[in-house]
Protein backbone atom coordinates (compact mmCIF):
# COMPACT_ATOMS: atom_id res chain seq x y z
CA UNK A 1 0.00 0.00 0.00
CA UNK A 2 2.81 2.44 0.84
CA UNK A 3 4.49 1.69 -2.48
CA UNK A 4 1.26 2.54 -4.31
CA UNK A 5 0.90 5.87 -2.48
CA UNK A 6 4.55 6.71 -3.12
CA UNK A 7 4.17 5.91 -6.82
CA UNK A 8 1.01 7.98 -7.02
CA UNK A 9 2.65 10.98 -5.35
CA UNK A 10 5.72 10.68 -7.59
CA UNK A 11 3.70 10.60 -10.82
CA UNK A 12 1.50 13.48 -9.64
CA UNK A 13 4.54 15.55 -8.80
CA UNK A 14 6.20 14.84 -12.12
CA UNK A 15 3.12 15.77 -14.09
CA UNK A 16 2.95 19.16 -12.37
CA UNK A 17 6.66 19.97 -12.09
CA UNK A 18 7.63 19.41 -15.72
CA UNK A 19 7.29 22.67 -17.71
CA UNK A 20 6.15 22.84 -21.29
CA UNK A 21 9.00 22.26 -23.71
CA UNK A 22 9.96 25.12 -25.96
CA UNK A 23 8.59 27.86 -23.71
CA UNK A 24 11.48 29.35 -21.71
CA UNK A 25 9.29 31.79 -19.78
CA UNK A 26 7.04 28.98 -18.58
CA UNK A 27 10.06 26.84 -17.72
CA UNK A 28 11.57 29.70 -15.74
CA UNK A 29 8.34 30.48 -13.94
CA UNK A 30 7.96 26.86 -12.82
CA UNK A 31 11.56 26.77 -11.59
CA UNK A 32 11.40 29.99 -9.61
CA UNK A 33 7.79 30.01 -8.42
CA UNK A 34 8.51 28.55 -5.00
CA UNK A 35 11.73 30.45 -4.37
CA UNK A 36 11.12 34.06 -5.36
CA UNK A 37 7.57 35.26 -6.04
CA UNK A 38 8.88 38.66 -7.17
CA UNK A 39 10.94 37.11 -9.96
CA UNK A 40 8.03 34.84 -10.81
CA UNK A 41 5.77 37.87 -11.18
CA UNK A 42 8.40 39.53 -13.38
CA UNK A 43 8.53 36.48 -15.65
CA UNK A 44 4.73 36.43 -15.90
CA UNK A 45 4.71 40.12 -16.86
CA UNK A 46 7.22 39.36 -19.60
CA UNK A 47 5.05 36.46 -20.76
CA UNK A 48 2.03 38.80 -20.89
CA UNK A 49 3.94 41.34 -22.98
CA UNK A 50 5.04 38.63 -25.42
CA UNK A 51 1.43 37.42 -25.67
CA UNK A 52 0.31 40.97 -26.46
CA UNK A 53 2.93 41.20 -29.21
CA UNK A 54 1.56 37.96 -30.69
CA UNK A 55 -1.97 39.36 -30.50
CA UNK A 56 -0.89 42.53 -32.27
CA UNK A 57 0.76 40.53 -35.05
CA UNK A 58 -2.33 38.33 -35.43
CA UNK A 59 -4.71 41.28 -35.62
CA UNK A 60 -2.42 42.95 -38.18
CA UNK A 61 -2.88 39.83 -40.32
CA UNK A 62 -6.68 39.91 -39.75
CA UNK A 63 -6.50 36.65 -37.80
CA UNK A 64 -9.00 37.59 -35.10
CA UNK A 65 -9.16 34.15 -33.46
CA UNK A 66 -5.41 33.96 -32.85
CA UNK A 67 -5.41 37.55 -31.64
CA UNK A 68 -8.23 36.84 -29.21
CA UNK A 69 -6.44 33.72 -27.93
CA UNK A 70 -3.23 35.68 -27.37
CA UNK A 71 -5.13 38.39 -25.46
CA UNK A 72 -6.70 35.70 -23.30
CA UNK A 73 -3.22 34.29 -22.60
CA UNK A 74 -2.08 37.78 -21.66
CA UNK A 75 -4.88 38.27 -19.13
CA UNK A 76 -4.28 34.80 -17.67
CA UNK A 77 -0.59 35.61 -17.19
CA UNK A 78 -1.48 38.89 -15.51
CA UNK A 79 -3.92 37.10 -13.20
CA UNK A 80 -1.17 34.69 -12.18
CA UNK A 81 1.12 37.67 -11.70
CA UNK A 82 -1.33 39.13 -9.17
CA UNK A 83 -1.23 35.86 -7.25
CA UNK A 84 2.58 35.86 -7.22
CA UNK A 85 2.64 39.48 -6.05
CA UNK A 86 0.34 38.61 -3.16
CA UNK A 87 2.93 36.04 -2.09
CA UNK A 88 5.81 38.53 -2.40
CA UNK A 89 4.28 41.08 0.04
CA UNK A 90 6.41 43.97 -1.29
CA UNK A 91 5.01 47.18 -2.73
CA UNK A 92 7.96 47.73 -5.09
CA UNK A 93 6.91 44.67 -7.10
CA UNK A 94 3.37 46.00 -7.31
CA UNK A 95 4.62 49.36 -8.57
CA UNK A 96 6.78 47.81 -11.30
CA UNK A 97 3.90 45.61 -12.38
CA UNK A 98 1.51 48.57 -12.35
CA UNK A 99 3.79 50.54 -14.68
CA UNK A 100 4.07 47.64 -17.11
CA UNK A 101 0.34 46.98 -17.10
CA UNK A 102 -0.26 50.68 -17.66
CA UNK A 103 1.96 50.42 -20.73
CA UNK A 104 -0.06 47.40 -21.91
CA UNK A 105 -3.24 49.45 -21.47
CA UNK A 106 -1.86 52.19 -23.72
CA UNK A 107 -0.77 49.66 -26.32
CA UNK A 108 -4.17 47.96 -26.21
CA UNK A 109 -5.86 51.32 -26.75
CA UNK A 110 -3.84 51.83 -29.94
CA UNK A 111 -4.66 48.27 -31.01
CA UNK A 112 -8.37 48.87 -30.47
CA UNK A 113 -8.22 51.89 -32.78
CA UNK A 114 -6.62 49.73 -35.47
CA UNK A 115 -9.08 46.81 -35.23
CA UNK A 116 -12.21 46.99 -37.34
CA UNK A 117 -15.33 47.69 -35.31
CA UNK A 118 -17.05 44.27 -35.81
CA UNK A 119 -13.89 42.44 -34.65
CA UNK A 120 -13.35 44.38 -31.42
CA UNK A 121 -15.51 42.27 -29.09
CA UNK A 122 -12.84 40.29 -27.26
CA UNK A 123 -10.32 43.12 -27.34
CA UNK A 124 -12.87 45.44 -25.68
CA UNK A 125 -13.51 42.85 -23.00
CA UNK A 126 -9.76 42.49 -22.50
CA UNK A 127 -9.50 46.27 -22.04
CA UNK A 128 -11.99 46.04 -19.17
CA UNK A 129 -10.08 43.12 -17.62
CA UNK A 130 -6.85 45.10 -17.86
CA UNK A 131 -8.50 48.00 -16.05
CA UNK A 132 -9.52 45.65 -13.23
CA UNK A 133 -6.01 44.20 -13.00
CA UNK A 134 -4.50 47.67 -13.01
CA UNK A 135 -6.83 48.75 -10.20
CA UNK A 136 -5.81 45.72 -8.13
CA UNK A 137 -2.14 46.53 -8.71
CA UNK A 138 -2.68 50.11 -7.56
CA UNK A 139 -4.51 48.89 -4.47
CA UNK A 140 -1.67 46.46 -3.75
CA UNK A 141 0.96 49.17 -4.09
CA UNK A 142 -0.93 51.38 -1.65
CA UNK A 143 -1.71 48.58 0.80
CA UNK A 144 1.75 47.09 1.24
SULFEN-V712627 format. One line per field, one symbol per residue. burial: + if it has 16 or more other ideal C-beta (glycine too) atoms within 10 Angstrom, else -. A space follows every 50 residues. Layout:
# SULFEN-V712627
burial: ???
This chain:
# SULFEN-V712627
burial: ------------------------++-+++-++---++++++++++++++ ++-+++-++----+--+++++++++-++-+++-++--+-+--++++++-+ +--+--++--+---+----+-++--++-++--++-++--++---
